[in-house]
Amino acid sequence: MEALIKEVSERAGITDGQAKNAVMIVSDRLKAKFPHAMHDEIDAILNGGNFGDGIKSRMKDGGVKAEDIAKTFAKKADEMFTEVGDKMREFFKQEKK
């Protein structure tokens, strides 16, 4: 993450401390919007890695099985589509009135 902090500092013309705070705020915001299973991915990307590095690392360490990750994503997707469907039904119900 140090490379990203340095880049933000230089490009934005702010101190390293300010850049670190900015990067941490963005990291926290991303983590709040993504499922917990994606947090390692966010950290890996912010540390200069590629998408998939976080999952690979966790699987290598035996911390998470691919099946568990797939179940988490499926559950979150189902929740999201249910919420979208509910909102659409509510919207069209109001339109008919």
Summary of the structure (lengths in Angstrom):
residues: 97
radius of gyration: 18.8
end to end distance: 53.4
largest distance: 56.5
contacts: 232
relative contact order: 0.08
helix: 81%
strand: 0%
